[in-house]
Amino acid sequence: MSILVTGGAGYIGSHTCLELLNAGHDVVVIDNLDNSKEESLNRVQQLTHKKLKFYHNDLLDVTAVRRIFKENRINSVIHFAGLKAVGESNQIPLRYYHNNITATLILCAVMSEFNVFNLVFSSSATVYGDPARVPVTEDFPFGPTNPYGRTKYMIELILRDLYASNPLWNIVLLRYFNPVGAHTSGRIGEDPNGIPNNLFPYITQVAVGKLESLSVFGNNYPTHDGTGVRDYIHVVDLAIGHLKALQKLKENPGVVAYNLGTGRGYSVLDVIHTFEKASGIQIPYKIVDRRPGDAASCYADPGKAKQELGWSAAKGLHDMCADSWRWQSDNPDGYED
């Protein structure tokens, strides 16, 4: 039996494929390479000395999705594929709604056709919006503040309706906080197209000389140093969380949701200073106006994942910074090197 990983050539997907192969799973990947590189999967196979099966197709192509299920004995699906830039989602919301939601509808319909009912869904802490308090638990009210977050929220609702219509489904919703870092080998990591949307790849590209300086959005938040506080989680810890979720599916849990975070918040300046220590490189930055919709502080209560999945984050901020820098310094142009 194989695990189908949608979006498996992407940042989180490639790290999860590596952990799946190391755990002895057969892996099938579908990815349209819209914001990812096939080279990531080549390196995953080199690191694990194991093969996976790759389909360069789009989930919106129902014929291609059906062919994958016909050609492989799929047991479970880990669904990463989707557009993911918060800022861009405000500019082109229709593309985000069509791509993220329609692709999920097609995937679930084809899964049903082939009697595959085990799904791990890549959700996001953005479903909570700006939380009234921290830490954030899974029963917090939803309040996504951008189209990207709303697609994740809507898909969660769809998946709950799907289970209500057919209790054969078993679905784990994983709400990520802020994935960062890279594999300790320095061979796979985050390689965004164009100018990065997220803090860590922006810092590493400043450190490697590709970008001039970092913009820090606001220094007057009610936090210990005035900059925004977030829960950063190492991508390898996150990948291992997906293996734990697969094990949970064997218990026939119905639909369950888990926060994947460290339970600790770090400010933007905390990250900059830790990165400087880990890399030995000074990061020039400038304070600019806040971005609309940014929360002052958001970090997880990961207690439910620890209790029910036996999962907790093992890597700290220094590991995240050191591994990010190793990846970027070894691959200054990402997978194009």
Secondary structure as UniProt FT lines:
FT   STRAND          2..6
FT   TURN            7..9
FT   HELIX           11..22
FT   TURN            23..24
FT   STRAND          26..30
FT   HELIX           39..48
FT   STRAND          53..55
FT   TURN            59..60
FT   HELIX           62..71
FT   STRAND          74..79
FT   HELIX           86..91
FT   HELIX           93..96
FT   HELIX           97..102
FT   HELIX           103..113
FT   TURN            114..115
FT   STRAND          118..124
FT   HELIX           125..128
FT   TURN            138..139
FT   HELIX           147..165
FT   TURN            167..168
FT   STRAND          170..176
FT   STRAND          178..180
FT   TURN            184..185
FT   HELIX           199..207
FT   TURN            208..209
FT   STRAND          214..217
FT   STRAND          229..230
FT   STRAND          232..234
FT   HELIX           235..249
FT   TURN            250..251
FT   STRAND          255..260
FT   STRAND          266..267
FT   HELIX           268..279
FT   STRAND          285..288
FT   TURN            292..293
FT   STRAND          297..298
FT   HELIX           303..309
FT   HELIX           317..330
FT   TURN            332..333
FT   HELIX           334..336
//
